[in-house]
Amino acid sequence: MKVRFTPSARAQFLSGLTFISRDKPSAAISFREQTETVLRKLEDFPKSGRIIPEFPDLPYREVIISPYRFFYRIKDNVVWIVAVWHSAQLPKKP
């Protein structure tokens, strides 16, 4: 299975990295590395993320890489990262 970002999710992730790097560039590098490690695990265990508590009936899951939530959906042989939100944001229906 492959992990891919939608264009909007990639933009959200890069925006988060930019925000983190403004205060502490080394923290941004660490966050990126941690994100790569966690998302790589989804290649072998795509259902390891939890069902989104706010929307349990939707076919989306999430992994939390503090302080961000990565929302994803499994379609065919791809884990699509569809949104990346800071944990302080309240999710709207994907």
PyMOL Python script that loads the backbone (N, CA, C, O; Angstrom):
from pymol import cmd

cmd.read_pdbstr("""\
ATOM      1  N   MET A   1       0.845  -1.167   0.000  1.00  0.00           N
ATOM      2  CA  MET A   1       0.000   0.000   0.000  1.00  0.00           C
ATOM      3  C   MET A   1       0.897   1.238   0.000  1.00  0.00           C
ATOM      4  O   MET A   1       1.975   1.236   0.594  1.00  0.00           O
ATOM      5  N   LYS A   2       0.443   2.279  -0.664  1.00  0.00           N
ATOM      6  CA  LYS A   2       1.194   3.529  -0.732  1.00  0.00           C
ATOM      7  C   LYS A   2       0.466   4.607   0.069  1.00  0.00           C
ATOM      8  O   LYS A   2      -0.753   4.560   0.229  1.00  0.00           O
ATOM      9  N   VAL A   3       1.225   5.568   0.564  1.00  0.00           N
ATOM     10  CA  VAL A   3       0.652   6.716   1.264  1.00  0.00           C
ATOM     11  C   VAL A   3       0.874   7.935   0.378  1.00  0.00           C
ATOM     12  O   VAL A   3       1.996   8.216  -0.042  1.00  0.00           O
ATOM     13  N   ARG A   4      -0.199   8.648   0.103  1.00  0.00           N
ATOM     14  CA  ARG A   4      -0.144   9.835  -0.755  1.00  0.00           C
ATOM     15  C   ARG A   4      -0.920  10.972  -0.098  1.00  0.00           C
ATOM     16  O   ARG A   4      -1.884  10.739   0.631  1.00  0.00           O
ATOM     17  N   PHE A   5      -0.494  12.190  -0.362  1.00  0.00           N
ATOM     18  CA  PHE A   5      -1.196  13.377   0.098  1.00  0.00           C
ATOM     19  C   PHE A   5      -2.051  13.934  -1.031  1.00  0.00           C
ATOM     20  O   PHE A   5      -1.622  13.947  -2.184  1.00  0.00           O
ATOM     21  N   THR A   6      -3.247  14.391  -0.714  1.00  0.00           N
ATOM     22  CA  THR A   6      -3.983  15.190  -1.682  1.00  0.00           C
ATOM     23  C   THR A   6      -3.270  16.547  -1.741  1.00  0.00           C
ATOM     24  O   THR A   6      -2.552  16.900  -0.806  1.00  0.00           O
ATOM     25  N   PRO A   7      -3.454  17.310  -2.824  1.00  0.00           N
ATOM     26  CA  PRO A   7      -2.784  18.619  -2.898  1.00  0.00           C
ATOM     27  C   PRO A   7      -3.106  19.533  -1.711  1.00  0.00           C
ATOM     28  O   PRO A   7      -2.216  20.213  -1.198  1.00  0.00           O
ATOM     29  N   SER A   8      -4.355  19.554  -1.275  1.00  0.00           N
ATOM     30  CA  SER A   8      -4.703  20.438  -0.152  1.00  0.00           C
ATOM     31  C   SER A   8      -4.066  19.951   1.155  1.00  0.00           C
ATOM     32  O   SER A   8      -3.626  20.770   1.963  1.00  0.00           O
ATOM     33  N   ALA A   9      -4.011  18.647   1.373  1.00  0.00           N
ATOM     34  CA  ALA A   9      -3.380  18.121   2.583  1.00  0.00           C
ATOM     35  C   ALA A   9      -1.877  18.405   2.573  1.00  0.00           C
ATOM     36  O   ALA A   9      -1.300  18.730   3.610  1.00  0.00           O
ATOM     37  N   ARG A  10      -1.247  18.283   1.410  1.00  0.00           N
ATOM     38  CA  ARG A  10       0.179  18.592   1.315  1.00  0.00           C
ATOM     39  C   ARG A  10       0.418  20.064   1.656  1.00  0.00           C
ATOM     40  O   ARG A  10       1.365  20.388   2.373  1.00  0.00           O
ATOM     41  N   ALA A  11      -0.422  20.940   1.155  1.00  0.00           N
ATOM     42  CA  ALA A  11      -0.291  22.368   1.455  1.00  0.00           C
ATOM     43  C   ALA A  11      -0.467  22.623   2.953  1.00  0.00           C
ATOM     44  O   ALA A  11       0.257  23.434   3.531  1.00  0.00           O
ATOM     45  N   GLN A  12      -1.412  21.943   3.578  1.00  0.00           N
ATOM     46  CA  GLN A  12      -1.626  22.104   5.015  1.00  0.00           C
ATOM     47  C   GLN A  12      -0.412  21.616   5.809  1.00  0.00           C
ATOM     48  O   GLN A  12       0.008  22.255   6.774  1.00  0.00           O
ATOM     49  N   PHE A  13       0.141  20.488   5.395  1.00  0.00           N
ATOM     50  CA  PHE A  13       1.320  19.941   6.073  1.00  0.00           C
ATOM     51  C   PHE A  13       2.510  20.891   5.934  1.00  0.00           C
ATOM     52  O   PHE A  13       3.196  21.180   6.914  1.00  0.00           O
ATOM     53  N   LEU A  14       2.748  21.370   4.726  1.00  0.00           N
ATOM     54  CA  LEU A  14       3.864  22.291   4.508  1.00  0.00           C
ATOM     55  C   LEU A  14       3.671  23.599   5.262  1.00  0.00           C
ATOM     56  O   LEU A  14       4.639  24.179   5.754  1.00  0.00           O
ATOM     57  N   SER A  15       2.447  24.062   5.355  1.00  0.00           N
ATOM     58  CA  SER A  15       2.146  25.262   6.127  1.00  0.00           C
ATOM     59  C   SER A  15       2.476  25.046   7.603  1.00  0.00           C
ATOM     60  O   SER A  15       3.039  25.926   8.253  1.00  0.00           O
ATOM     61  N   GLY A  16       2.127  23.885   8.122  1.00  0.00           N
ATOM     62  CA  GLY A  16       2.452  23.556   9.507  1.00  0.00           C
ATOM     63  C   GLY A  16       3.948  23.509   9.745  1.00  0.00           C
ATOM     64  O   GLY A  16       4.441  24.012  10.755  1.00  0.00           O
ATOM     65  N   LEU A  17       4.678  22.898   8.802  1.00  0.00           N
ATOM     66  CA  LEU A  17       6.140  22.855   8.924  1.00  0.00           C
ATOM     67  C   LEU A  17       6.736  24.258   8.921  1.00  0.00           C
ATOM     68  O   LEU A  17       7.647  24.557   9.694  1.00  0.00           O
ATOM     69  N   THR A  18       6.222  25.105   8.057  1.00  0.00           N
ATOM     70  CA  THR A  18       6.705  26.493   7.993  1.00  0.00           C
ATOM     71  C   THR A  18       6.443  27.212   9.304  1.00  0.00           C
ATOM     72  O   THR A  18       7.305  27.933   9.806  1.00  0.00           O
ATOM     73  N   PHE A  19       5.261  27.018   9.857  1.00  0.00           N
ATOM     74  CA  PHE A  19       4.907  27.655  11.121  1.00  0.00           C
ATOM     75  C   PHE A  19       5.849  27.199  12.242  1.00  0.00           C
ATOM     76  O   PHE A  19       6.343  28.016  13.018  1.00  0.00           O
ATOM     77  N   ILE A  20       6.086  25.902  12.315  1.00  0.00           N
ATOM     78  CA  ILE A  20       6.970  25.362  13.354  1.00  0.00           C
ATOM     79  C   ILE A  20       8.390  25.879  13.181  1.00  0.00           C
ATOM     80  O   ILE A  20       9.053  26.230  14.158  1.00  0.00           O
ATOM     81  N   SER A  21       8.854  25.925  11.939  1.00  0.00           N
ATOM     82  CA  SER A  21      10.244  26.315  11.685  1.00  0.00           C
ATOM     83  C   SER A  21      10.521  27.786  11.993  1.00  0.00           C
ATOM     84  O   SER A  21      11.673  28.165  12.203  1.00  0.00           O
ATOM     85  N   ARG A  22       9.488  28.608  12.021  1.00  0.00           N
ATOM     86  CA  ARG A  22       9.693  30.026  12.354  1.00  0.00           C
ATOM     87  C   ARG A  22      10.261  30.191  13.761  1.00  0.00           C
ATOM     88  O   ARG A  22      11.132  31.029  13.992  1.00  0.00           O
ATOM     89  N   ASP A  23       9.766  29.389  14.692  1.00  0.00           N
ATOM     90  CA  ASP A  23      10.237  29.477  16.072  1.00  0.00           C
ATOM     91  C   ASP A  23      11.457  28.598  16.327  1.00  0.00           C
ATOM     92  O   ASP A  23      12.371  28.983  17.055  1.00  0.00           O
ATOM     93  N   LYS A  24      11.461  27.409  15.718  1.00  0.00           N
ATOM     94  CA  LYS A  24      12.544  26.474  16.002  1.00  0.00           C
ATOM     95  C   LYS A  24      12.734  25.530  14.812  1.00  0.00           C
ATOM     96  O   LYS A  24      12.034  24.523  14.706  1.00  0.00           O
ATOM     97  N   PRO A  25      13.666  25.845  13.926  1.00  0.00           N
ATOM     98  CA  PRO A  25      13.888  25.011  12.741  1.00  0.00           C
ATOM     99  C   PRO A  25      14.165  23.539  13.074  1.00  0.00           C
ATOM    100  O   PRO A  25      13.725  22.649  12.346  1.00  0.00           O
ATOM    101  N   SER A  26      14.880  23.283  14.150  1.00  0.00           N
ATOM    102  CA  SER A  26      15.181  21.888  14.498  1.00  0.00           C
ATOM    103  C   SER A  26      13.905  21.127  14.873  1.00  0.00           C
ATOM    104  O   SER A  26      13.816  19.922  14.640  1.00  0.00           O
ATOM    105  N   ALA A  27      12.928  21.814  15.447  1.00  0.00           N
ATOM    106  CA  ALA A  27      11.652  21.173  15.792  1.00  0.00           C
ATOM    107  C   ALA A  27      10.885  20.805  14.523  1.00  0.00           C
ATOM    108  O   ALA A  27      10.215  19.774  14.479  1.00  0.00           O
ATOM    109  N   ALA A  28      10.982  21.635  13.506  1.00  0.00           N
ATOM    110  CA  ALA A  28      10.316  21.333  12.237  1.00  0.00           C
ATOM    111  C   ALA A  28      10.924  20.092  11.592  1.00  0.00           C
ATOM    112  O   ALA A  28      10.208  19.253  11.046  1.00  0.00           O
ATOM    113  N   ILE A  29      12.237  19.981  11.658  1.00  0.00           N
ATOM    114  CA  ILE A  29      12.913  18.805  11.096  1.00  0.00           C
ATOM    115  C   ILE A  29      12.496  17.556  11.872  1.00  0.00           C
ATOM    116  O   ILE A  29      12.210  16.519  11.273  1.00  0.00           O
ATOM    117  N   SER A  30      12.463  17.652  13.172  1.00  0.00           N
ATOM    118  CA  SER A  30      12.057  16.522  14.007  1.00  0.00           C
ATOM    119  C   SER A  30      10.611  16.121  13.728  1.00  0.00           C
ATOM    120  O   SER A  30      10.298  14.934  13.636  1.00  0.00           O
ATOM    121  N   PHE A  31       9.731  17.116  13.592  1.00  0.00           N
ATOM    122  CA  PHE A  31       8.329  16.836  13.297  1.00  0.00           C
ATOM    123  C   PHE A  31       8.178  16.148  11.939  1.00  0.00           C
ATOM    124  O   PHE A  31       7.405  15.200  11.807  1.00  0.00           O
ATOM    125  N   ARG A  32       8.905  16.618  10.944  1.00  0.00           N
ATOM    126  CA  ARG A  32       8.852  15.999   9.614  1.00  0.00           C
ATOM    127  C   ARG A  32       9.320  14.547   9.679  1.00  0.00           C
ATOM    128  O   ARG A  32       8.690  13.664   9.096  1.00  0.00           O
ATOM    129  N   GLU A  33      10.412  14.300  10.378  1.00  0.00           N
ATOM    130  CA  GLU A  33      10.930  12.934  10.495  1.00  0.00           C
ATOM    131  C   GLU A  33       9.949  12.029  11.227  1.00  0.00           C
ATOM    132  O   GLU A  33       9.728  10.887  10.824  1.00  0.00           O
ATOM    133  N   GLN A  34       9.363  12.539  12.300  1.00  0.00           N
ATOM    134  CA  GLN A  34       8.378  11.761  13.043  1.00  0.00           C
ATOM    135  C   GLN A  34       7.161  11.462  12.164  1.00  0.00           C
ATOM    136  O   GLN A  34       6.619  10.357  12.193  1.00  0.00           O
ATOM    137  N   THR A  35       6.744  12.449  11.390  1.00  0.00           N
ATOM    138  CA  THR A  35       5.606  12.264  10.487  1.00  0.00           C
ATOM    139  C   THR A  35       5.903  11.182   9.462  1.00  0.00           C
ATOM    140  O   THR A  35       5.061  10.320   9.210  1.00  0.00           O
ATOM    141  N   GLU A  36       7.080  11.214   8.873  1.00  0.00           N
ATOM    142  CA  GLU A  36       7.455  10.197   7.893  1.00  0.00           C
ATOM    143  C   GLU A  36       7.419   8.798   8.507  1.00  0.00           C
ATOM    144  O   GLU A  36       6.945   7.852   7.878  1.00  0.00           O
ATOM    145  N   THR A  37       7.918   8.669   9.724  1.00  0.00           N
ATOM    146  CA  THR A  37       7.931   7.368  10.400  1.00  0.00           C
ATOM    147  C   THR A  37       6.517   6.851  10.643  1.00  0.00           C
ATOM    148  O   THR A  37       6.213   5.692  10.362  1.00  0.00           O
ATOM    149  N   VAL A  38       5.660   7.717  11.164  1.00  0.00           N
ATOM    150  CA  VAL A  38       4.283   7.302  11.473  1.00  0.00           C
ATOM    151  C   VAL A  38       3.515   6.976  10.190  1.00  0.00           C
ATOM    152  O   VAL A  38       2.831   5.955  10.116  1.00  0.00           O
ATOM    153  N   LEU A  39       3.627   7.840   9.185  1.00  0.00           N
ATOM    154  CA  LEU A  39       2.875   7.604   7.954  1.00  0.00           C
ATOM    155  C   LEU A  39       3.387   6.388   7.200  1.00  0.00           C
ATOM    156  O   LEU A  39       2.618   5.715   6.514  1.00  0.00           O
ATOM    157  N   ARG A  40       4.673   6.099   7.319  1.00  0.00           N
ATOM    158  CA  ARG A  40       5.236   4.906   6.667  1.00  0.00           C
ATOM    159  C   ARG A  40       4.611   3.634   7.247  1.00  0.00           C
ATOM    160  O   ARG A  40       4.442   2.645   6.533  1.00  0.00           O
ATOM    161  N   LYS A  41       4.273   3.658   8.522  1.00  0.00           N
ATOM    162  CA  LYS A  41       3.629   2.497   9.154  1.00  0.00           C
ATOM    163  C   LYS A  41       2.260   2.220   8.542  1.00  0.00           C
ATOM    164  O   LYS A  41       1.806   1.076   8.528  1.00  0.00           O
ATOM    165  N   LEU A  42       1.600   3.267   8.033  1.00  0.00           N
ATOM    166  CA  LEU A  42       0.295   3.070   7.402  1.00  0.00           C
ATOM    167  C   LEU A  42       0.395   2.238   6.129  1.00  0.00           C
ATOM    168  O   LEU A  42      -0.597   1.651   5.696  1.00  0.00           O
ATOM    169  N   GLU A  43       1.575   2.181   5.528  1.00  0.00           N
ATOM    170  CA  GLU A  43       1.749   1.354   4.329  1.00  0.00           C
ATOM    171  C   GLU A  43       1.460  -0.112   4.633  1.00  0.00           C
ATOM    172  O   GLU A  43       0.862  -0.817   3.820  1.00  0.00           O
ATOM    173  N   ASP A  44       1.889  -0.565   5.811  1.00  0.00           N
ATOM    174  CA  ASP A  44       1.678  -1.964   6.202  1.00  0.00           C
ATOM    175  C   ASP A  44       0.435  -2.165   7.059  1.00  0.00           C
ATOM    176  O   ASP A  44      -0.162  -3.241   7.057  1.00  0.00           O
ATOM    177  N   PHE A  45       0.052  -1.131   7.785  1.00  0.00           N
ATOM    178  CA  PHE A  45      -1.088  -1.236   8.695  1.00  0.00           C
ATOM    179  C   PHE A  45      -2.045  -0.062   8.481  1.00  0.00           C
ATOM    180  O   PHE A  45      -2.161   0.810   9.342  1.00  0.00           O
ATOM    181  N   PRO A  46      -2.725  -0.038   7.344  1.00  0.00           N
ATOM    182  CA  PRO A  46      -3.548   1.130   7.010  1.00  0.00           C
ATOM    183  C   PRO A  46      -4.712   1.383   7.965  1.00  0.00           C
ATOM    184  O   PRO A  46      -5.191   2.513   8.058  1.00  0.00           O
ATOM    185  N   LYS A  47      -5.164   0.379   8.657  1.00  0.00           N
ATOM    186  CA  LYS A  47      -6.290   0.577   9.581  1.00  0.00           C
ATOM    187  C   LYS A  47      -5.817   0.831  11.010  1.00  0.00           C
ATOM    188  O   LYS A  47      -6.614   0.778  11.946  1.00  0.00           O
ATOM    189  N   SER A  48      -4.536   1.104  11.179  1.00  0.00           N
ATOM    190  CA  SER A  48      -4.011   1.321  12.525  1.00  0.00           C
ATOM    191  C   SER A  48      -4.402   2.674  13.103  1.00  0.00           C
ATOM    192  O   SER A  48      -4.377   2.854  14.320  1.00  0.00           O
ATOM    193  N   GLY A  49      -4.760   3.622  12.255  1.00  0.00           N
ATOM    194  CA  GLY A  49      -5.250   4.907  12.759  1.00  0.00           C
ATOM    195  C   GLY A  49      -6.641   4.745  13.342  1.00  0.00           C
ATOM    196  O   GLY A  49      -7.375   3.816  13.003  1.00  0.00           O
ATOM    197  N   ARG A  50      -6.981   5.654  14.212  1.00  0.00           N
ATOM    198  CA  ARG A  50      -8.296   5.534  14.841  1.00  0.00           C
ATOM    199  C   ARG A  50      -9.378   6.161  13.971  1.00  0.00           C
ATOM    200  O   ARG A  50      -9.115   7.034  13.144  1.00  0.00           O
ATOM    201  N   ILE A  51     -10.595   5.692  14.182  1.00  0.00           N
ATOM    202  CA  ILE A  51     -11.759   6.303  13.544  1.00  0.00           C
ATOM    203  C   ILE A  51     -11.900   7.694  14.153  1.00  0.00           C
ATOM    204  O   ILE A  51     -11.678   7.871  15.351  1.00  0.00           O
ATOM    205  N   ILE A  52     -12.262   8.661  13.353  1.00  0.00           N
ATOM    206  CA  ILE A  52     -12.365  10.036  13.833  1.00  0.00           C
ATOM    207  C   ILE A  52     -13.528  10.111  14.826  1.00  0.00           C
ATOM    208  O   ILE A  52     -14.673   9.851  14.456  1.00  0.00           O
ATOM    209  N   PRO A  53     -13.246  10.461  16.076  1.00  0.00           N
ATOM    210  CA  PRO A  53     -14.308  10.433  17.096  1.00  0.00           C
ATOM    211  C   PRO A  53     -15.488  11.333  16.781  1.00  0.00           C
ATOM    212  O   PRO A  53     -16.627  11.003  17.112  1.00  0.00           O
ATOM    213  N   GLU A  54     -15.231  12.458  16.152  1.00  0.00           N
ATOM    214  CA  GLU A  54     -16.324  13.382  15.838  1.00  0.00           C
ATOM    215  C   GLU A  54     -17.223  12.874  14.716  1.00  0.00           C
ATOM    216  O   GLU A  54     -18.368  13.307  14.589  1.00  0.00           O
ATOM    217  N   PHE A  55     -16.703  11.952  13.899  1.00  0.00           N
ATOM    218  CA  PHE A  55     -17.446  11.447  12.740  1.00  0.00           C
ATOM    219  C   PHE A  55     -17.283   9.931  12.609  1.00  0.00           C
ATOM    220  O   PHE A  55     -16.697   9.462  11.634  1.00  0.00           O
ATOM    221  N   PRO A  56     -17.783   9.166  13.563  1.00  0.00           N
ATOM    222  CA  PRO A  56     -17.553   7.716  13.550  1.00  0.00           C
ATOM    223  C   PRO A  56     -18.199   6.966  12.394  1.00  0.00           C
ATOM    224  O   PRO A  56     -17.811   5.833  12.107  1.00  0.00           O
ATOM    225  N   ASP A  57     -19.171   7.570  11.728  1.00  0.00           N
ATOM    226  CA  ASP A  57     -19.854   6.878  10.636  1.00  0.00           C
ATOM    227  C   ASP A  57     -19.198   7.096   9.278  1.00  0.00           C
ATOM    228  O   ASP A  57     -19.592   6.471   8.293  1.00  0.00           O
ATOM    229  N   LEU A  58     -18.207   7.969   9.217  1.00  0.00           N
ATOM    230  CA  LEU A  58     -17.536   8.248   7.948  1.00  0.00           C
ATOM    231  C   LEU A  58     -16.363   7.292   7.736  1.00  0.00           C
ATOM    232  O   LEU A  58     -15.807   6.771   8.702  1.00  0.00           O
ATOM    233  N   PRO A  59     -15.984   7.059   6.478  1.00  0.00           N
ATOM    234  CA  PRO A  59     -14.907   6.106   6.189  1.00  0.00           C
ATOM    235  C   PRO A  59     -13.501   6.709   6.313  1.00  0.00           C
ATOM    236  O   PRO A  59     -12.596   6.337   5.565  1.00  0.00           O
ATOM    237  N   TYR A  60     -13.325   7.622   7.241  1.00  0.00           N
ATOM    238  CA  TYR A  60     -12.035   8.275   7.440  1.00  0.00           C
ATOM    239  C   TYR A  60     -11.430   7.837   8.767  1.00  0.00           C
ATOM    240  O   TYR A  60     -12.134   7.447   9.698  1.00  0.00           O
ATOM    241  N   ARG A  61     -10.111   7.911   8.823  1.00  0.00           N
ATOM    242  CA  ARG A  61      -9.371   7.609  10.047  1.00  0.00           C
ATOM    243  C   ARG A  61      -8.388   8.746  10.286  1.00  0.00           C
ATOM    244  O   ARG A  61      -8.238   9.644   9.457  1.00  0.00           O
ATOM    245  N   GLU A  62      -7.723   8.691  11.430  1.00  0.00           N
ATOM    246  CA  GLU A  62      -6.719   9.703  11.710  1.00  0.00           C
ATOM    247  C   GLU A  62      -5.563   9.114  12.497  1.00  0.00           C
ATOM    248  O   GLU A  62      -5.706   8.124  13.215  1.00  0.00           O
ATOM    249  N   VAL A  63      -4.418   9.753  12.339  1.00  0.00           N
ATOM    250  CA  VAL A  63      -3.278   9.522  13.205  1.00  0.00           C
ATOM    251  C   VAL A  63      -2.902  10.888  13.760  1.00  0.00           C
ATOM    252  O   VAL A  63      -2.986  11.904  13.070  1.00  0.00           O
ATOM    253  N   ILE A  64      -2.495  10.890  14.994  1.00  0.00           N
ATOM    254  CA  ILE A  64      -2.112  12.146  15.640  1.00  0.00           C
ATOM    255  C   ILE A  64      -0.600  12.167  15.790  1.00  0.00           C
ATOM    256  O   ILE A  64       0.002  11.267  16.375  1.00  0.00           O
ATOM    257  N   ILE A  65      -0.017  13.202  15.253  1.00  0.00           N
ATOM    258  CA  ILE A  65       1.401  13.472  15.421  1.00  0.00           C
ATOM    259  C   ILE A  65       1.426  14.869  16.022  1.00  0.00           C
ATOM    260  O   ILE A  65       1.415  15.880  15.319  1.00  0.00           O
ATOM    261  N   SER A  66       1.460  14.886  17.323  1.00  0.00           N
ATOM    262  CA  SER A  66       1.240  16.115  18.073  1.00  0.00           C
ATOM    263  C   SER A  66       2.113  17.263  17.583  1.00  0.00           C
ATOM    264  O   SER A  66       3.321  17.101  17.408  1.00  0.00           O
ATOM    265  N   PRO A  67       1.502  18.415  17.365  1.00  0.00           N
ATOM    266  CA  PRO A  67       0.138  18.818  17.685  1.00  0.00           C
ATOM    267  C   PRO A  67      -0.811  18.747  16.486  1.00  0.00           C
ATOM    268  O   PRO A  67      -1.817  19.456  16.470  1.00  0.00           O
ATOM    269  N   TYR A  68      -0.522  17.918  15.490  1.00  0.00           N
ATOM    270  CA  TYR A  68      -1.349  17.862  14.283  1.00  0.00           C
ATOM    271  C   TYR A  68      -2.096  16.535  14.173  1.00  0.00           C
ATOM    272  O   TYR A  68      -1.637  15.491  14.637  1.00  0.00           O
ATOM    273  N   ARG A  69      -3.257  16.618  13.543  1.00  0.00           N
ATOM    274  CA  ARG A  69      -4.071  15.446  13.229  1.00  0.00           C
ATOM    275  C   ARG A  69      -4.019  15.235  11.721  1.00  0.00           C
ATOM    276  O   ARG A  69      -4.265  16.157  10.942  1.00  0.00           O
ATOM    277  N   PHE A  70      -3.696  14.018  11.325  1.00  0.00           N
ATOM    278  CA  PHE A  70      -3.629  13.656   9.909  1.00  0.00           C
ATOM    279  C   PHE A  70      -4.835  12.771   9.610  1.00  0.00           C
ATOM    280  O   PHE A  70      -4.925  11.644  10.097  1.00  0.00           O
ATOM    281  N   PHE A  71      -5.757  13.288   8.807  1.00  0.00           N
ATOM    282  CA  PHE A  71      -6.962  12.563   8.444  1.00  0.00           C
ATOM    283  C   PHE A  71      -6.718  11.832   7.131  1.00  0.00           C
ATOM    284  O   PHE A  71      -6.143  12.393   6.198  1.00  0.00           O
ATOM    285  N   TYR A  72      -7.155  10.584   7.060  1.00  0.00           N
ATOM    286  CA  TYR A  72      -6.915   9.825   5.828  1.00  0.00           C
ATOM    287  C   TYR A  72      -8.069   8.891   5.508  1.00  0.00           C
ATOM    288  O   TYR A  72      -8.932   8.591   6.333  1.00  0.00           O
ATOM    289  N   ARG A  73      -8.030   8.451   4.256  1.00  0.00           N
ATOM    290  CA  ARG A  73      -9.011   7.494   3.749  1.00  0.00           C
ATOM    291  C   ARG A  73      -8.272   6.458   2.921  1.00  0.00           C
ATOM    292  O   ARG A  73      -7.338   6.784   2.187  1.00  0.00           O
ATOM    293  N   ILE A  74      -8.690   5.229   3.041  1.00  0.00           N
ATOM    294  CA  ILE A  74      -8.083   4.143   2.276  1.00  0.00           C
ATOM    295  C   ILE A  74      -8.926   3.934   1.030  1.00  0.00           C
ATOM    296  O   ILE A  74     -10.133   3.707   1.119  1.00  0.00           O
ATOM    297  N   LYS A  75      -8.289   4.010  -0.126  1.00  0.00           N
ATOM    298  CA  LYS A  75      -9.012   3.788  -1.380  1.00  0.00           C
ATOM    299  C   LYS A  75      -8.110   2.981  -2.304  1.00  0.00           C
ATOM    300  O   LYS A  75      -6.996   3.390  -2.630  1.00  0.00           O
ATOM    301  N   ASP A  76      -8.620   1.824  -2.717  1.00  0.00           N
ATOM    302  CA  ASP A  76      -7.854   0.879  -3.525  1.00  0.00           C
ATOM    303  C   ASP A  76      -6.583   0.517  -2.752  1.00  0.00           C
ATOM    304  O   ASP A  76      -6.674   0.043  -1.619  1.00  0.00           O
ATOM    305  N   ASN A  77      -5.428   0.725  -3.323  1.00  0.00           N
ATOM    306  CA  ASN A  77      -4.171   0.411  -2.642  1.00  0.00           C
ATOM    307  C   ASN A  77      -3.450   1.656  -2.183  1.00  0.00           C
ATOM    308  O   ASN A  77      -2.221   1.674  -2.110  1.00  0.00           O
ATOM    309  N   VAL A  78      -4.196   2.694  -1.875  1.00  0.00           N
ATOM    310  CA  VAL A  78      -3.591   3.966  -1.479  1.00  0.00           C
ATOM    311  C   VAL A  78      -4.224   4.471  -0.181  1.00  0.00           C
ATOM    312  O   VAL A  78      -5.444   4.453  -0.016  1.00  0.00           O
ATOM    313  N   VAL A  79      -3.371   4.914   0.722  1.00  0.00           N
ATOM    314  CA  VAL A  79      -3.819   5.638   1.910  1.00  0.00           C
ATOM    315  C   VAL A  79      -3.705   7.111   1.543  1.00  0.00           C
ATOM    316  O   VAL A  79      -2.601   7.639   1.417  1.00  0.00           O
ATOM    317  N   TRP A  80      -4.838   7.768   1.372  1.00  0.00           N
ATOM    318  CA  TRP A  80      -4.859   9.182   0.979  1.00  0.00           C
ATOM    319  C   TRP A  80      -4.949  10.064   2.209  1.00  0.00           C
ATOM    320  O   TRP A  80      -5.946  10.029   2.929  1.00  0.00           O
ATOM    321  N   ILE A  81      -3.914  10.856   2.455  1.00  0.00           N
ATOM    322  CA  ILE A  81      -3.969  11.865   3.508  1.00  0.00           C
ATOM    323  C   ILE A  81      -4.798  13.002   2.919  1.00  0.00           C
ATOM    324  O   ILE A  81      -4.400  13.629   1.938  1.00  0.00           O
ATOM    325  N   VAL A  82      -5.956  13.260   3.530  1.00  0.00           N
ATOM    326  CA  VAL A  82      -6.888  14.237   2.949  1.00  0.00           C
ATOM    327  C   VAL A  82      -6.888  15.572   3.677  1.00  0.00           C
ATOM    328  O   VAL A  82      -7.348  16.573   3.128  1.00  0.00           O
ATOM    329  N   ALA A  83      -6.377  15.601   4.910  1.00  0.00           N
ATOM    330  CA  ALA A  83      -6.322  16.868   5.645  1.00  0.00           C
ATOM    331  C   ALA A  83      -5.305  16.759   6.770  1.00  0.00           C
ATOM    332  O   ALA A  83      -5.081  15.686   7.330  1.00  0.00           O
ATOM    333  N   VAL A  84      -4.698  17.892   7.085  1.00  0.00           N
ATOM    334  CA  VAL A  84      -3.749  17.991   8.191  1.00  0.00           C
ATOM    335  C   VAL A  84      -4.130  19.237   8.975  1.00  0.00           C
ATOM    336  O   VAL A  84      -3.987  20.357   8.485  1.00  0.00           O
ATOM    337  N   TRP A  85      -4.613  19.037  10.189  1.00  0.00           N
ATOM    338  CA  TRP A  85      -5.084  20.154  10.995  1.00  0.00           C
ATOM    339  C   TRP A  85      -4.372  20.183  12.329  1.00  0.00           C
ATOM    340  O   TRP A  85      -4.040  19.147  12.906  1.00  0.00           O
ATOM    341  N   HIS A  86      -4.147  21.395  12.804  1.00  0.00           N
ATOM    342  CA  HIS A  86      -3.631  21.555  14.158  1.00  0.00           C
ATOM    343  C   HIS A  86      -4.704  21.031  15.113  1.00  0.00           C
ATOM    344  O   HIS A  86      -5.898  21.189  14.858  1.00  0.00           O
ATOM    345  N   SER A  87      -4.284  20.418  16.194  1.00  0.00           N
ATOM    346  CA  SER A  87      -5.253  19.799  17.104  1.00  0.00           C
ATOM    347  C   SER A  87      -6.197  20.802  17.759  1.00  0.00           C
ATOM    348  O   SER A  87      -7.237  20.412  18.290  1.00  0.00           O
ATOM    349  N   ALA A  88      -5.848  22.087  17.730  1.00  0.00           N
ATOM    350  CA  ALA A  88      -6.751  23.103  18.280  1.00  0.00           C
ATOM    351  C   ALA A  88      -7.907  23.431  17.332  1.00  0.00           C
ATOM    352  O   ALA A  88      -8.892  24.046  17.740  1.00  0.00           O
ATOM    353  N   GLN A  89      -7.785  23.020  16.069  1.00  0.00           N
ATOM    354  CA  GLN A  89      -8.860  23.276  15.109  1.00  0.00           C
ATOM    355  C   GLN A  89      -9.995  22.286  15.348  1.00  0.00           C
ATOM    356  O   GLN A  89      -9.757  21.112  15.631  1.00  0.00           O
ATOM    357  N   LEU A  90     -11.207  22.760  15.235  1.00  0.00           N
ATOM    358  CA  LEU A  90     -12.355  21.882  15.319  1.00  0.00           C
ATOM    359  C   LEU A  90     -12.659  21.337  13.931  1.00  0.00           C
ATOM    360  O   LEU A  90     -12.851  22.108  12.991  1.00  0.00           O
ATOM    361  N   PRO A  91     -12.704  20.014  13.794  1.00  0.00           N
ATOM    362  CA  PRO A  91     -12.939  19.455  12.455  1.00  0.00           C
ATOM    363  C   PRO A  91     -14.367  19.664  11.970  1.00  0.00           C
ATOM    364  O   PRO A  91     -15.336  19.579  12.724  1.00  0.00           O
ATOM    365  N   LYS A  92     -14.445  19.941  10.684  1.00  0.00           N
ATOM    366  CA  LYS A  92     -15.741  19.981   9.993  1.00  0.00           C
ATOM    367  C   LYS A  92     -15.851  18.673   9.240  1.00  0.00           C
ATOM    368  O   LYS A  92     -14.854  17.977   9.043  1.00  0.00           O
ATOM    369  N   LYS A  93     -17.021  18.346   8.833  1.00  0.00           N
ATOM    370  CA  LYS A  93     -17.206  17.083   8.116  1.00  0.00           C
ATOM    371  C   LYS A  93     -16.310  17.058   6.882  1.00  0.00           C
ATOM    372  O   LYS A  93     -16.387  17.958   6.046  1.00  0.00           O
ATOM    373  N   PRO A  94     -15.457  16.032   6.759  1.00  0.00           N
ATOM    374  CA  PRO A  94     -14.545  15.969   5.593  1.00  0.00           C
ATOM    375  C   PRO A  94     -15.295  15.820   4.282  1.00  0.00           C
ATOM    376  O   PRO A  94     -14.675  15.754   3.220  1.00  0.00           O
TER     377      PRO A  94
END
""", "prot")
cmd.dss("prot")
cmd.show_as("cartoon", "prot")
cmd.util.cbc("prot")
cmd.orient("prot")
